[in-house]
Amino acid sequence: IVGLNLTLWKPGYNDFGAVTGLGVGLYGVGAEEFRGIGVSLVSHEVARTRGIAVATLGVGTLGDSRFWPDDSEVHGIAVALGGIGTGSIRGVALAGLGVGAGRGGGILVAGLGAGIDDFTGIAAAGLGMGLDEGTGVFVAGLGMGANDVRGIAVAGLGMGMSNFRGIALAGLGIGAHDVSGITVAGLGMGAHDVSGITLAGLGVGAHDMTGIQLAGLGLGARDLNGVTLAGLGMGGDRIQGAAAAGFRIVSEDLSGVAISPWNRTHQFAQGVQIGVLNMSEDLQGVQIGLLNYAGNKRGIFRWLPFLNVSR
């Protein structure tokens, strides 16, 4: 059909039907493929749509379509007060409730939730969002879960990801395996490998951290590399770079500068310790503080006030 397709009730489904033009009715045109502008009072149910689709309840794929759900598509503009569901969505999708798609690109907005396998573009959901792979800008009012994301991710409460590259902001917490970029969490963040700039209101915990890390209370990792600041305490197996804490810094090995009231290195310290009490079992550098201990020195020279130097 080319032209106007008007239906007053739910049409019978045509396995190979195609409509080009304007489709108006309760349930759409009932065709396999549609190109043009479709306005449905109830739902727009077409396997493949290219153009504009507007429906009260939903825009999606017919259940008895000869296409598998992954092959269905909506390309263009889709608007529904209820939901939108299809295998592929490209263009602009606006749903009052939710959007579900296998893949897509463009702009996607859902009032409640969105679940997408692979998406490139801008996606926003009022409550939650789930992604397998995404590139672009993603915003969720409450929480977000993703496998691999590149770009900007924002969640009102929490965020959990496997791999992330870009800028991540969460009101409460962020959990990830590998993170690279700028990460900001209102309370805490936990990850395996972190590189870039990390800010957390309370604490940060990771296996390896490289870059600039700031935590309101505590920070802990196996390897800390770069500039690390903690409001209260910090702990790590190896600290390389500059580290500062409000109360205590504890490490197995130190290469760089440690500044806190109490600095404790259990093994090797190469660099500078500055604090009230500085302790190292093997000092290769300088300690500046009220009391300084170097375990590799002999006799009374292990404990010295104000300054202790060892090579």
Buried (B, 14 or more C-beta within 10 A) or exposed (E): BEEEBEBEEBBEBBEEBBBBBBBBBBBBBBBBBBBBBBBBBBBBBBBBBBBBBBBBBBBBBBEEBEBEBEBBBBBBBBBBBBBBBBBBBBBBBBBBBBBBBBBBBBBBBBBBBBBBBBBBBBBBBBBBBBBBBBBBBBBBBBBBBBBBBBBBBBBBBBBBBBBBBBBBBBBBBBBBBBBBBBBBBBBBBBBBBBBBBBBBBBBBBBBBBBBBBBBBBBBBBBBBBBBBBBBBBBBBBBBBBBBBBBBBBBBBBBBBBBBBBBBBBBBBBBBBBBBEBBBBBBBBBBBBBEBBBBBBBEEEEBEBEEEBBBE
